[in-house]
C-alpha cells in the first residue's frame, strides 16, 4: 500500500482536481461489519456528492478501509471528507452500539493527473479484493464500482462511469468489453504507486511542478467543465415559501450545498443540532421509500 501523507487543512485544494482517497479503520478494525453498514456508507456518500458536487469515478469498500477516485469540481475535498467520515462514524456507532473513533486519523489523498492515471487507478481500485485474495476476479466483489461499470448492476446516482468507458469505445457494449479486458490484464501489472512523486502526486514531472506552483501561489485552476459548475443556490426564503413542510424545506436547502446547518438553523430559528436531526430523519424516510 502507498504511504501518502494526508493533506492538511491549509493545503491548496484545486477545482477540477482528481484524487485517490483512502481511509482506514482505527487500529485496523473493520469499518463495515455487515451489509447494512455498507449500505449506510452508500447513503452518506450520496449525500456528500449532492451537497459538495463531487464526481466519483471508481470506488471499493474493503472490510477495514475504502478507496475512492473522486473529482472535486469546486475544490472542496476537506469539507466533503469531514462530512463523509464524520457522519458515517455517527451512523456506524449508532448501528453497532459503540462509541469512539472509527477511522485511523485523517484520510490520505493523492492528487492525480486525470488524463494519464484515471484508468490505471480505476483498475487498481476495483482489483483490491483480488490482490487481497478475497475473491478470484473483480466481478466477484459486490462492493466496488466494477459491476456497475460493466453494466451488471445499475450504477448508483453518484457514480459516473462514462469517462472511464469512453476511453475504450463510443459504443457502450464495445467499451464494456474493453474495460473488462483492461481490468483483467491489471492483475499482473505493477502498482501505479511505484510512480508516486513527493508522496502526494501521481503524474508527470510537469504535472507535479504545475501543481506545486499552483498550491504555493494559491492560483485557482480553470478546468471545471461548464456542465459541472453548480448554479448559485436559491435563497433560503425560496425553500420556506415553496415547501409547506418545514422539515422538507430544511433538508432541500441543505442538499443544495449552499448552506451550512448553522445558517439554516439561524434562518428557521433552530439550533443546528435540530437541523442535523431533521436532515437525518428526512433522509431515512426517503430511503425507506426507495
Beta strands, then each sheet from edge to edge (+ up, - down):
strand 1: 17-24
strand 2: 54-61
strand 3: 65-72
strand 4: 108-112
strand 5: 201-202
sheet 1: 2+ 3- 1+ 4- 5-
end
